[in-house]
């Protein structure tokens, strides 16, 4: 009887050990594969919605986050519904909060400066949290600290270079060509075009123009907001210096929030007894936080608009596709964090998607033109790729 119990206990412990280490047994080289998949999907996330109007982005971000939640639900079912930790939802909430800040940032400091600040800040925020162990997270070491530091520095520099690329975006579905520069107002009144006899497919004589930034590594797009005229916002009434200060503050805050999406997961893994060490078991919790926060912000927007939100039906299907792509990319980022560590994966996945997005703009959408832009792209590519390679080499490959 004692021998039987001993054998049975041994079998059970073996099963439990195998289950707990199912993710940690993934070889290091698969972490690089996961990183490559994440980079590809992040860089292509907003290609499906490129040709569709998204207005001020509030409705679009809600559709996007709904699709993200669906992808998380699929992962949760595949992982056989692991333990749900509510605190992990905080990671999704902070990411969604940073995402909502994008439109005000563009209105105050413009796309280029805003993207440069929040990209670099997000990189440093996520990397430093994992590297030095902020917010109760255990610090993660790398095999070659010097290569890691140099790679991170080059990655930050690459974000700076990409901010100088100017996209040549013409108007769609209209005979009016509008030039948008960094100093152009985001909402303008074009009623004078109607008075001068110019025709358009739109019947309204006032077509506010909204520049919307595609979340992770996309590019700006010019959209016609078909709402009524006189759409001056709170930001339009601020002085130039106040706008700049407010926009820089929001950019820094947004970057800090973006970089903390994985921190609650790492905190639970490091501080909760019996918590799963497989990052995939926390995907659904994180995505629930994203969807709940995005729904809350959309409802606030509906209240602010007096139950007359601007909805763009044609953006639903492409927005869903974009959300699924983002969700898949982040799933692989969870895997990359686990196999390579956050200090290695974060700099690569935070910057290299800009290369993919730029290639979409260069070869598919034909929005990046001119010798100056091409030279800046090549310089940015060189810094990004070099930084990614050095960061990747800071982690030894093991089986």
KACORSUL-V43877 format. One line per field, one symbol per residue. ss: DSSP state (H for helix, E for strand, C for the rest). burial: 1 if it has 9 or more other ideal C-beta (glycine too) atoms within 8 Angstrom, else 0. A space follows every 10 residues. Layout:
# KACORSUL-V43877
ss: ???
burial: ???
This chain:
# KACORSUL-V43877
ss: CHHHHHHHHH HHHHHHHHHH CCCCCCCHHH HHHHHHHHHH HHHHCCCCCC CCCCCCCHHH HHHHHHHHHH HHHHHHHHCC CCCCCHHHHH HHHHHHHHHH HHHHHHHHHC HHHHHHHHHH HHHHHHHHHH HHCCCCCCCC CCCCHHHHHH HHHHHHHHHH HHCCCCCCCC CCCCCCCCCC CCCCCCCCCC HHHHHCCCCC CCCCCCCEEE EEECCCCCCE EEEEECCCCC CCCCHHHCCH HHHHHHHHHH HHHHHHHHCC CCHHHHHHHH HCCCCCCCHH HHHHHHHHHH HHHHHHHHHH HHHHCCCCCC CCCCHHHHHH HHHHHHHHHH HHHHHHHHHH CHHHHHHHHH HCHHHHHHHH HHHHCCCCCC HHHHHHHHHH HHHHHHHHHH HHHCCCCCC
burial: 0000000000 0000000001 1011011101 1101101111 1111110111 0101111111 1111111111 1110110010 0100100111 1111111111 1111111111 1111111111 1111111111 1010001001 0101001101 1111111111 1110101110 1001010001 0000001001 1011000001 0000011111 1111111111 1111100010 1000110100 0011011101 1111111111 1111111111 0000111111 1111111111 1111101100 1100100011 0100110111 1111111111 1111111111 1111111111 1111111111 1100011100 0011011011 1011111111 111110000
